[in-house]
Amino acid sequence: MAPDLPRPDATVDLKPFTGQHAVVTGGGRGIGAAIAEHLAARGAALTLIGRSKEPVEAMKARLNARYTVPVEAVAADVTDAAQVANAFAAATRALGPVQILVNNAGRGESRPVKRMDLAFLQKMLDANLASTFLCIQQALPAMTEAGYGRVINIASTAGLIGYRYVSAYVASKHAVVGLTKALALELAKTGVTVNAVCPSYVETDMTKDTVANIVAKTGKSEAEARAELAKANPQGRLIGPEEVASVVAWLALPASHSITGLAIPVAGGEVM
């Protein structure tokens, strides 16, 4: 049964996530940091998980200075099942069951197929697919028991179309989108929604690495390399992390109960 939703003329709730616990992986920088900021501003208690302790601790301090919500920072490798289990156990002890899970942690590397080996493919699958699966596996039991939850996977336009020289990354992100759709159907009657957000090139460290790689391999200037990436977007620009975060915050809303199984491009019209 769908929840009772506010009438269109009802007072807008500026803190819709008050009383909810959100976990954001890769929450110390880039897209993850922007997502954490959006959720904290709307009242969510947060657990930030990152491979390195320093970025998530720094983000925790930033959020503590700006908002009145509790924030926890946990260091864990989200490709490691034992570390993920320990991280979620710590998060639950501190802030209670998880209502919102944002699987943002991931990795992208380029390599043409002729220079790929199985280990490289597995590294991309572990970083982008296995990490998502492991975190869902930890958060899902409490969500289904409560009859409510929001799972949001940060995929990529590479999960919707193909790109040259990043076959392993493209395959891993397509797999994340496939997992999203299958799980959304599996959970359709449980009160848990599952969606993916698929940004194009975003102003993050990963994109800086891509630009540096283009410069090193082609001799182009940094400005030329950035322009090359921006050409894929019909708006002719790179995406801001906060644009991705705003879509995540919308999908996490209680009122987004009927939105499930989608893979939403944030790409200026590159994918329609």
Beta strands, then each sheet from edge to edge (+ up, - down):
strand 1: 21-25
strand 2: 45-50
strand 3: 71-75
strand 4: 100-103
strand 5: 149-154
strand 6: 192-199
strand 7: 263-266
sheet 1: 3+ 2+ 1+ 4+ 5+ 6+ 7+
end
